[in-house]
Structure formats: structure tokens, C-alpha cells
């Protein structure tokens, strides 16, 4: 869903939503860099990418896409995988960190929506609901194992060397492959399935909190 329609339908909700979504995509990238630093790679830190200052992260096309089609991205945080200690475990952790950040944000927003204070607010309710939906979608989309998405790096750690090499070779064409699969609708069932898993996980977390 594009978000520009919300600007005309409910301007206040739109302007509440802008920083929530902006920091959702930034948090995804910062999480990659922060976890990488825990495992010994400070490339993101030395590049000034562990900051939440928007200018360090904004990708103009990614931000434009976010508000036109309801899905976007920030500039990828640099990670030098050669610096990571305990390589396989570290690569998997770094790769999943961004998705984990989006799932955490979605969990917090859904938790807030359990309270009447937010449910009844005509500005906060739609902003929080859209934030939750987009973060779940971001998490699900990035878990797809097509390079350069995060899921591909996780999958590579479980593949034999030859298969890992063949999958890595797809990365220069990955963006176009993803666009074609999205356009033909072939990715829709996969994304929906992963979203349902994420929603179930969030429901389980909120069940423990209650």
C-alpha cells in the first residue's frame, strides 16, 4: 500500500507515521552493524553507520519507494565478514539482526495497540498499525533466500561450497530476479507464509508478556 494516499486522507497520521517508518528501515541497518561489532567487525562503526542520524542512512530511491509503494530500504551498512569471530554463527547472527529489529518494532507497536489509549486515538492507531504491518513485511521480505537479501546469507552457511558459490553468483542479478518474482506474484505466497510465522512468533511473545 502506498502511503501518499494517507497524506490526503489523514495528514496527522501520515506525519506521525513518517518518523516511525524512517527509523524502522534505519534500525534494520543499524542492527546489522551493531551485531557485527559484537562479533569483532567495526567497519560500520568506523563508517559512522551505528548512528540513528537519518542522513547517514537514507537512500533516496528507498525512501521514495517507501512512501509511494509502502516498501523501502536504507543504504546497506558495510560489514567485513572476514573480521567476524566464530564465522558461521557470527554471519548468521549479523544476517538475521535486521529482520530481528523489524520484528521487535512490530511487536512493540502491536503491544501498544492492546491499550485503549492508543486504540481509540484516531492518529496513533492507524500509524501504529501501518508501522507494524510494514515492519512485518520488511522482516519477511528480507528473510527470502535470494541474494542480496539477508535470508540468502543465512542459507549459504548451510550449503556445500559449490552450491554456496552458485548462489553467491546470483547477487549481481538478484535485484532484477526479485522484481520479476514480485511482479509475477510468485513471491507473494512465500512472503505471506513468512509473515504468518512472524505473526505467530509475535503472538507467542505477547502471550508471555500478558
N, C-alpha and C positions, 0 to 999 in steps of 0.2 A: 504494500500500500504506500503510495506517495504521501508525503506529509504536507505538501504545499496546500492541499485542499483544506487541511486543518487550520491553516493560517486565516483563511476566509470564513471558515465555519466557527472557529473558536480561537481568536487571536491570543487570549490569555493562556490557554492550554498549550498553544504552539510555543510561546515564548518560555513557558516553564519546561517544555519538552526539549528545547534546543540544547541547554547545558547538560541535561541528563543523557541525551544520545551522544553528544560530543564526547563526554567523559567516559561513556561506555566503550567507544572504539579506542579511545586513548588508553583506558585501563587494560584493554586486551593486549596492547603492545607493551605497555609498561610491565605487565605481569611476566611476559616473556623475558624481558631484560632483567627484571628483579630476580627471578628464579635462576637465570643463567649466572648472575653474580653470586648466588648462594653456592653454585657448583664450580666457582673459580673463574668464570669469564666476565671481565669488567668492561668489555667493549661498549656495551650500551651506556654504562656509567660514564666512561671517558668521552662518549659522544654526546653527553648531556641528554640522553633519552630516558632516564629514570625520573625525569621531572614530569609533572602533570600540566606544565605550561603548554597550552594548545599549539602555539607557534612551532614548537619543537616536533610536533607530530602530524600536523594537518597535511593531508594530501588533497589538493583542490578538487580533483575528479572524484575522489572517495567521498568528500563532504557533499559535493553536488549530487552524487548518486543517492546518498543517504536521504536527502530531502526531496528528491524527485521520485525515486522508486522505493524508498523506505529501506534501503540496504546500502551500506557503505563501508569504508575502511580508512585506516590511518596509514602513514608511512611505516613500513616494516622496521622493527627495531633490529639493529645489527647484532648478530650473535656469531662468535667464532667458536664453532663446535670442537675445534682442536684443543681449546683451553679447558674444556669441561672435564672434571674429575669423574670417575666411575661412569665412563662414557655412555653405555646403553641406558642406565637408569636416569642419568642427567638429561640425555637427549629427549627421552620420553617425558620427563617432568617439565622441561622447558617447552616442549611442543604442546603439552596439554594446559600450560599455565594460562594462556589467553582465553581458552574456552572455559576454564575454571573460573576466571574473573567474570566472564559474562554470565555464567550460571549463578555465581554469588550475587551479582547485581539483580538478576531476575528474581532470585529467592528473597532478597531484601524488599524489593518492590511489591512482590506478591504478599509478603508478610505484612507490609504496611497497609495493603488493601483489605486486610482482615478487620481493620479498625474502622468503626463508624465515622470517625473524624475525617478519614481520607475517602471512604466510600461515598459519603454524602457531599463531598466537595466537588463542584462541577468543573473546577480547574485541575485539581490534583488527580482525581480519579482517572480521567482519560489519559493524562500524561503518564501516570504510573503504569497504567495498563499497556499502553503502547511501548513504554520502556521495557517492560517485562517481555512482551512479545518479540521485540526486536533483539533483545539480548539472548533469548532462547533460540531465535533464528540464527544469530551470529555464532552461537556456540555449536549448534547443529551443523551449520554450513561448513564451518572450519574443521569439523571432525571428519568430513568426507575425505577419503584417502586418494585424492588426486593432487599431484604437485601443482602449485606450491602450497596448498592448504596444509594446515597443521596435522591433520589425520594421516597424510602421506608419510610424514617423518616418523610417526609412531609405527605405522605399518612396516616401513623399511627396516626397523630394528628387529623385526621378526622374520624377515625374508632371507633366503640364502643370497650369497654375494651376487650371483648373476641376475637374479630377479630384482634385487635392490638396485643394481646398476641400470637395468632396463627401465624401471620405474622412474629413477632419477633423470633419465634421458628425456622424459616427457615434460620436465619442468619448463623449458622454453615455450612449449606449446600448450601448457596447462590452462592458461587463461582462456584461450580460444576453445579448448575442449570443454571447459566448464560453461562458457557462454552458449555453446551449441547444445549441450545437455540440458541447460536451463531453458533454452528457447524451445526445444522439442518436448519439454516436460518430463524427460527421462529421469531427471534428478528429483523431481517432486516427491515421489513415493519414498525415496531414501531420506530426504530431509524431513518429511512428515514422520517417518518411523523414528529417526534420531530425536526429533522434538518430543515425541511421546515418551521416549526413555528419559529425557531430561526432565519433563514434567513429572513423571513418576518419581524420579530422584528428588526433585524439589518438594513434592508432596510428602515423601518419606521424611525429609529434613524438617519440614514444618510440623509434621506429626510428632516428632521428638520434642520440638520446642513447646508445643501445646501440652 
